[in-house]
Each structure stands twice: as C-alpha cells, then as structure tokens.
Amino acid sequence: MRLVRHPVLCNYYVTYRCNARCSFCDIWEKPSPYIQLADVAQNLRDLKRLGVSVVDFTGGEPLLHRQIHEFIGLAHDMGFITTLTTNCLLYPKYAEKLRGKVDMLHFSLDASEKEVHDKGRGVACYDFVLESIRVAKELGERPDILFTVFRDNLHDLEAVYRDIAQPNGLMLIINPAFEYNGIDAGGQLTPAELDYLSAFGKRRGVYLNEAFIALRKDGGNHVAAPVCKAASTTLVISPSNELVVPCYHLGEQKFPIQGQLYDLYHSPEVGRMVALEGRLPQCEGCTINCYMQPSFAVEVNKYFWQALPSTLKYNIEKGTWKRMLTR
C-alpha cells in the first residue's frame, strides 16, 4: 500500500568536486561546476509545490561551495528539513554561518585511529573531525557521526562509539557500504557481520536502519518486484541544474531544468523514466542507502515496518520530529 505518491526528498548536488579522495567513491573524479543561487531559489519553490519536505545539500564536498550557507539558510527559512554531510575539512570555517540552519548535520568518520581514517579518505581529515565536533558543540549544534561500514573497519565501530560519539553526546549513524559502478571497497558484509550490526544498532545513541540489513540479506532490490522507489520519492538535481532520473548513482537521463522543475517532473519524458525505477537491469541487487531510505518510508511492506523503529528512535533522540510537525 503506497502511503505517499509525491517526492519527499531532494538530493541537491551543489558540486561534484571534493577535497578528499575516498577509496569507496568516484564523485570526486568528475569535473563539475557549482550551483547558482538564482537556480536554487527557483528550484526550492518548485520543490515546495511538489511536496518535498527534506533537502539534502550534498556533493562532492558541499562546503567547497562558498555560498552553501546561503542555500541552506534559504531552504531552512522556507520550512524544509535540511541535511548536510561533510568530511569536516572546511566545517570550522563555515560553522558560524551554518549555525542553526542544518537540521541533520553529519560528520563523516570511519575509524578511531587517525592514520586509518585518513588513509581511507585519501587526505588528512581526522583531526578536522575532532575539531569540528568541538566547534559544533560550542555553538550549540548536535552533529551526528556518520560511520560508513566495510568489512575492513567493522572492528573499529566499538571504539568510535565508546571514545568519540558517546563522550560527546553524539548520535552514531551506521551506514553500511554499498556497491555501485564496480566500486566495492572492503567487500560485502557476511550474514554474521550483518547480525553484528543489527545488534549494535539497538544501543542507545546509535542509528541503524534495520531495513538496510534485511534488504542485504534478501539480495538487494529485485527488478521483478522492486522495493526501490528512487525516482518517485527523491529528486536529484545536478550542479549543472539538471534533473537526474531515476537516481544519481544509476542515472540514465539528465533533463535541463531551466526554471521549470515542477512542470519538468510532471512531463511525459520524466514520467517514463520514473516508471522504470527499480526495474532497470543495473537496479538488480541494488542496496544504495540514500534511495532505499525514502523508499522504505512511502510504501507499507515488511521493509516499512523494519525501518520504522529506528526512524522513530533517531527523530525522538534528536528532537527532529518536533520540527517536522511544525513545517
């Protein structure tokens, strides 16, 4: 049973450029422009008309854009729930300008030891994460620690939780790694390792979408009966002001927006691509978290019920449910 039939999330890529070189990501390899304020303003108005409630300003590294605080401030003032994930290299510089504008602020940290984290990220950013935590707390912000889990760093989850997240009163978000475009750094998690994550996710101050675990055990999305609702739940906007359909990672087509996002989304051309969500050959076995998360929330099935407790837990611990009810 479909609960929501309009998009609820926008993944807004402010640039594909990045100041890190993560081994599990290829976005930083792409040449990229930067989004323009006038386009953002118009697109946000259309996103509101389309029923979108959450805007994730992403990249690349979103803080490379010198106007990022203006984009997030505009979205926040328009009543959107705003999210941003950063490697923290530039957060201390922008922290004051971002203060009070980001509802869900995520700091990426994949290891408890500096050398290990910096090697995986391809740049020395561990110390910047710790400094960003200090700065954010001084400003009254409550960032989350986003831990991307591979087989190679699974053993380090306990130390990050014990030594960094808990002492600072931060939520630890467990982000199981996923494969796309042939990138699979660290190998697929075994059933036993998935069970370990599932148990870990029940701890206080830890968020893990249990449906991510179930989906992996089920072999991911299946084109014959797709669970993925990427294109109908999530709008992807590129730095070139294009609508990418059905999703960024497996995007088949890009449509120039030209100030007409609302009409473009409802066009027959985009509609045909939306109808293919989860059904393209490359969608078989997909477990991409950023599209499965909203997919689980809009249709009542087993994944909906598995995702619900962890979603409620996060929103209650963070207090975001109050903001959602008033927007």
N, C-alpha and C positions, 0 to 999 in steps of 0.2 A: 504494500500500500504506500503510495507516494504522498508524503506529508507536505512537501514544498515543491512547487513547479516553476520557481524562478531562481536565478542565480543568487547565491548568498555571500559569495567571497570573490574578491578581485585580487589576483596576484599581479601587482603592478611593478614591473621591472624598470627601475629608474636608470639603470645602465647594466650592461653585461661585464663591464670592466671590474677588475678586482685587484687588490694589493696583496693577496695571498695566492698560493699555488697548490691548493689542496689536491691530494692524490686521487680522491674519490669524486672529483668534479671537473667538468670541462668547460664550464661557463667562462672562466677567466681567459680561455684561449680565443674567444671571439672578439673581433673588432666591434666597437659599439659607440653610438652617440649617447647623449644624455637627454632625458625627457625635458620638455619645456613647460613652464608654469602655466601658460595660457591653455595648453592642451590638457594639463592635469585638472585645471579648474572646470573646463567644459566636460571632461570625462567623468569627474566626480558628480556633476549634476545629473548626467545620464545614468551613472551607476545608482544614484538615489532613486531615479524613476524606475529602474529595472528591479529594484527591491534588494540590492546588495546591502549587507549590514557590516561586513568586515573587509577592510582594505589592508593588505599586507604589502608594504613597500619593501621590495627585495632587489636582488641583483644576482651576480656580482656582489660587490660590497656597496650597499646603499649609501653609506656615509661618505663615499667618494664624491657624491653629488653635493655641491656647495649649497644648494637650495633645499636639501632634504628636510630641514626643519620647517620650511615654508609649506611644503607639500603635506607633511604630517599635521601641521597646525591647521591647515585648511580642512583636511579630512576630519580631524577631531572636532573642529568647530561646526562642521556640517552634521555631526552626530554619528559618524561612523566609528566602529571599534577599530582601532589602529594597531598594527603589529609591525615589528621590525626585528630582524636578526642581524647581528654584527660580529665580526671577528675581534672587535674591540680596539683595533689599531688606532682608530680615529675617535672613539667614543669620548675620551676625556676632553677632546677639543670641542665636541658638539653637545656635551652633556647638559650644559646650562640652557642652550637653545631648545633642546628636546624636552626639557623638564615639564612634566605634567601633560605631555601631548601623546605619549605612546602608552596604550593600554596594556599591551603584551610585548615586553622588551626582552629579547633573548640574547644571551651571551654564549657564543659557541666555545665549548671546552671539551676535549676528547681524551684527556689523560691527566693524571695527578702530578706527573713529572714534567718539568719544563722541556727537557730535551725531546721527550717522546711526542708531546703535543706539537711543538714547533716543527719537528721533522714531518709529521703528517700534514701540517698546514703549509709547509714549504716556506715559512717565514717566521721570524721570532715574534710571536704574539702572546705567549703565555703570560709574561709579566704585565702586558697591557690588559689582559682579562682580570687579573687580580687588582690592578689599579682602577679599572672601570667599576669593579664591584665596590671598592672603597668610595669612589666619587659618587656613584649612583646612590649609595646608602646615605651619604652626607646630604644629598639633595632630596632625600625622602622618597626615592624611587625603589621599586621592588622588581628588579630584573629576575629572569629565570636563567638557570644554567642548562643549555641545550647540549646533551651528550649524544653524539652520533655513534652508535654501537656497531662494531665489527667483531669478528672472531678474535682479531689481534688485540683488541683493547677491552674486551669483556671483563677481564680480571681486574681492571682498574676502576670499574664502576663504584665499587665499595669505597675506595679511598676518596674519590671525588665527592661522593655523598657525605662521608664522615668528616673529611678535613676541609671541605670548601663550601658545599651547599648548606649543610646543617648549621655550622658555626655562624654563618652569615644570614641565616633565616631565609634562604632562597629555595624556591621550588626547583627540583631536578627533573628535567624533561628527558625521558629516554626516547631516542629517535633511532629505531632500527634502520640500518643502512639498506638501501635498495639498489638494484642494478638497472642501468639504462645505457643505451648507446655502447654496449660492450664494456662499460666501466663497472667493475665489481671488486673494489679494494677490500681485501680481508676475507673474502669468501662468504658463502651463505651460512647463516646460523643453523645449527643442528636442532632437532626437536628438543633435546635435553637442554641446550642453551636457550632456546625459546621458553622452556619451562622455567629456567632460572630467572629470565627477565620478567616473566609473568609474576613470579613470587616477589621479586624485587619491587615491582610496580605497586604492590599493595602497601608498601611502607608509607609512613607519614612523610609528607613533603616530597613525594615522588609522583610524577605523572607519566603513565604509560597507557596509551590507548590499547586496551585488551583486544580490540578487533584487529589491530595490526598483527598480533600474534596468531589469531585464528585464521586470518587470511593467508598468512605464510604457510601454516600447516595444511591449508586447503589447496596449496599450489598457486596462489595468487588469483588474479582475475581470469575468468574463462570467457572467451568470445561467444560461446554458445549460450551462456546465461550470465551476462556481465553484471558485476556488482558496481563497477566504475560508472559514475555519473559526472565525469570531469567537466564536460562542456556545458551541461545544463545547470551545474551548481557553481562553477568557477569561471570567471572571465580572466583571461590572460592578456595583458597589454604589454607590448614590447617597448624598448627605448625609442624605437622609430615610430611610435604611435600607431601600431598595428594591433589588430585583434588576432591572436594566435589560437587556432582551433584544430583539434579538440583540447590540446594541452601543450604546455611549453616543451616538455621532455620528448613527446612523440608527435609534436605539432606537424600536421600535414599541410595546412594552408595558413597564409597570413593575409589579412584584409586591411588595407589602409582605412583608418578611422575617419579622418578629415572632418572632425567636429560632429560626426553623425553616429556616435556609438549606439544610441538607443535604436535608431532605425536599422543600423547595420546588423545588430544582434538579431533582429526580427526579420531579416531578409531571407529569401528562399535559399540563397547560396550558403549562408551560415547555418541555416536550419538543416540543410542536407548533411553538413559536417557534424552538427550536434547529434543527429540521429545515428551517427557512426561511433559515438562514444563507447569505449569498451569493446568494440566489435572489429577494430582493425587488426590485421594479422599481428602487428607488433604489440597489441594490447594483451595477448595471451601470456599469462603468468605474471602480469604487472603487479607490483606492490608499492607503487610510488606514494609515499605518505601524504604529500601535500594535496593530492586529489582524492585519495581514499577517505581522508578525514571528513571533508564535507559530504562525500558520497554516503558515508555511514549515517549521516545526520538527517537525511531527507527522505529516506525510504524505510518503512518498518520491515525488518528482516532480522535474521539472527545476529548480523553484524551491528545493527542498530542497538539491540539490547546489550551486546557485549561492550560497545563503546560508551553507552550511557553512564554507567557508574563512574568511570574515570573522568569523563567530561564534567559531570556534576562535582566531583571531588576537586578538580582544578578550579572551576569557577567559584566554588564556595571558599576554598583556601585563599584564592587571590582576590575575592570580592568582586570579580568582573560581572557576576550575574546581576548585581545591582545596577551597573552601568548599562547592561544590555536591556534591562527592563525599562530604563528611562530614556532610551534612544529610539 
